[in-house]
Amino acid sequence: MTTLLDIDGLCAWYGASQALFGVDLRIEAGEVVALVGRNGSGRSTLAKAIMGLVRTKGRMQFAGQPLAGRRTFEIARLGIGYVPEHRDVFPALTVRENLELGVAPRRAKGAQPRFTLDDAYALFPILHERRATRAGALSGGEQQMLTLARALLGGPDLLVIDEPAEGLAARLVAQVSGCLAQLRERGMAVLLIEQRLVIAHDIASRIAVMGHGEIVFDGTFEAFREQDHVMHEWLGVGQEAHVIRPL
């Protein structure tokens, strides 16, 4: 497989406060990796570091291109889509206008877009129904769908998505999970930051656990099940909370 994202010895800071301490992580083309950990473990900081939103030191490459020193829009143009934990929509613009802002220019002459406006409406029919509605009037779940769809319209090779199910009703969680499963089937690489181990297990092929700004486990779910101390110490769950429990 081809390595898409390659991170080695990554440190990150908020001002003078260090948040990441030598993170190593690799994601292959088409691979879905779940990044889990307790609040404050550094998961969201890692996403921000990838997108150039915090000060970093260490090696980060995407498709062979260095990320250090690039601005966020330049990183996005390389092929990384980002869905932050807090839904960022343009409240005064309509749903359709928000989506159109996400459409990326063709990377090559005559290249077909990987994800179209029709695809967005097919994945999230409510966005089509509310396409003329101002985004600020949407529910939290609808705004989450809008943010996700807008990121996909950029045609990313890798989607970094932070807590997509946070605050959503069970029905909407299932819909977002179904969307991520479809992206996996399309061959899109995904870094899924998620606290719900069940969602992570259903979608990802590999799990990485963060603690105190470091990766403390990285492997298959089968190997993860054998690491009771990792589940207890770094996630606060025990044998009774195995990741294969259905929703």
Secondary structure as UniProt FT lines:
FT   STRAND          3..14
FT   TURN            15..16
FT   STRAND          17..28
FT   TURN            29..30
FT   STRAND          32..36
FT   TURN            39..40
FT   HELIX           43..50
FT   TURN            51..52
FT   STRAND          55..62
FT   TURN            63..64
FT   STRAND          65..66
FT   TURN            68..69
FT   HELIX           72..78
FT   STRAND          80..83
FT   TURN            91..92
FT   HELIX           95..101
FT   TURN            109..110
FT   HELIX           117..123
FT   HELIX           125..129
FT   TURN            130..132
FT   HELIX           135..137
FT   HELIX           140..152
FT   TURN            153..154
FT   STRAND          158..162
FT   TURN            164..167
FT   HELIX           170..185
FT   TURN            186..187
FT   STRAND          189..193
FT   HELIX           197..203
FT   STRAND          206..211
FT   TURN            212..213
FT   STRAND          214..219
FT   HELIX           221..225
FT   HELIX           228..230
FT   HELIX           231..235
FT   HELIX           239..241
FT   TURN            243..244
//
